[in-house]
Amino acid sequence: MVGHQWIPWFNNPNSGSISVTSAKHDQEKSLACLGTRTKVMRHRLCPVVGLSSLCLLLLVTCIALSVLHNNESGSKPKWKSLLFDYQNMSDTYLSLTAVNKDLRRDNELLKEQSAWLHEQTKFLNRTSANFMSDNLALILESTQFKEQIVNLTSTNSEQAEEHLRLVQYTSDLEGNKLNMSQAITLLTVSNTQHEEEGHRLSQMNSLLREELAIFKDNNQELLKINNNFEREVKNLSDQIGAWMNDDCEKASIDNMQLLERSTELQEQSQNLSTVLMKERQEAAQQEETRQDEMERMMANMHSINDAFHSLDLYCPVANHHTKERICKKCQESWRLFETKCYYISSRMLTWSSSREWCQTQGGDLLIINSEPEQNFVFESSQALEPSSGRLWMGLTDTEEEGVWRWVDGSRVTSDEQYWLSREGLQTEPDDWKKDDPLGEDCGHMDISEDKLQSWMDGSCKTPYRWICEKNV
């Protein structure tokens, strides 16, 4: 191209210089424009592949405008204009080729960067999603931890209260255990004394039996002596009868002697009988004393057995190797309320039979002394067996009709009675005689009614469940 540039300038230096200058000026403008756009596009990282074609079209437009401008000027020949246009187009083509290569290289780099940025964007999106998921999980876990802290705090408070209650209960148990240990010691000493007393009574019983055997032997001897006396009297009577025929006077004398002898023998027999009766009475008294002592000893033994039975009920053996006992206030199947133990039966008996059962357990039928006690017994009976609605209490008016008394003899007070009252019907107690001509003289509780209106009277012969109570 350099070789072509000097020819027009040599032929027409002025016009050539002007044309070349003008053409170069236009080319520089186009290149400047193109460079500016390239820089802008590079700066913006535009990934458009057809950028070089657009710039080339813009350059051709600029050249065409330049050619038209030169043609209008008319100061140089057509072939020179074409030569300059060709030179300018060649230079422009080379420049555009180089720019196009740069743009393609930049485009590839931009594609690679765009792909890398796209991957980084995906990775960042995934990381952000993971972070958001982890954040939500941490928030949820933090909420759960807060709830657990609240629950643990509440549980800790409850356990602290339960610990205090258990400490108090353990103290009570220790006191009861100490009392029961002392009672066991006393019972053991009493049992030893009773065993010694029983051994002594056994020895006394053996001595009394030996004495009784001696008295029986003496009695046999006395009976033999009496029989001998009777035989002698009979012989003397026979001799008197024979002597009377021989000599009445002699017989009278002999008879007197015989009568005296008979009187003496009778007196001796009476004395012997008296002595024998005294010995028999003394033996009988000793036997009765021995029987009384044996009965007292058996009663003591029964009381000791009952005490040990109560001990087994209230302080059962927890460890059979060490014989350690654990004491409780109420025996098995009994329920504690305040200072009393209550038993709610599942069987049915008459009023008198149920009371006898309670007495065999060391208690008696239920006596209501307060509203809390009424509520406790009513609710406990409902919880145990709600289908069976009626239970005997220690309430009766058998002594005086209409005067209701408890089994301990006390009268039912006006402020502590919970008789059933129905609208339109007679209020309990009503002494209904249709089922039993003798009337209804025993009180029971109906747990199908209201707890504070549940007392009814009924026939004492009807079998119901029952409620026992006894002191702790």
Buried (B, 14 or more C-beta within 10 A) or exposed (E): EEEEBEEBBEEBEEBBEBBBEBBBEBBEEBBEBBBEBBEEBBEEEBBEEEBBEEBBEBBBEBBEEBBEEBEEEEEBEEEBBEBBBEBBBEBBEEBBEEBBEEBEEBBEEBEEBEEEEEEEEEEEEEEEEEEEEEEEEEEEEEEEEEEEEEEEEEEEEEEEEEEEEEEEEEEEBEEBBEEBEEBBEEBEEBBEEBEEBBEEBEEBBEEBEEBBEEBEEBBEEBEEBBEEBEEBBEEBEEBBEEBBEEEEEEBEEBBEEBEEBBEEBEEEBEEBEEEBEEBBEEBEEBBEEBEEBBEEBEEBBEEBEEBBEEBEBBBEEEEEEEEEBBBBBBBEEBBEBEEBBBBBBEEBBBBBBBBEBBBEBBBBBBBBBEEEBBBBBBEBBBEBBEEBBBBBBBBBBBEEEEEBBBBEEEEBEEEEEBBBEEEEEEEBBBBBEEEBEEBBBBBBBBBEBEBEBBBBBBBBEBBBBBBBBBEB
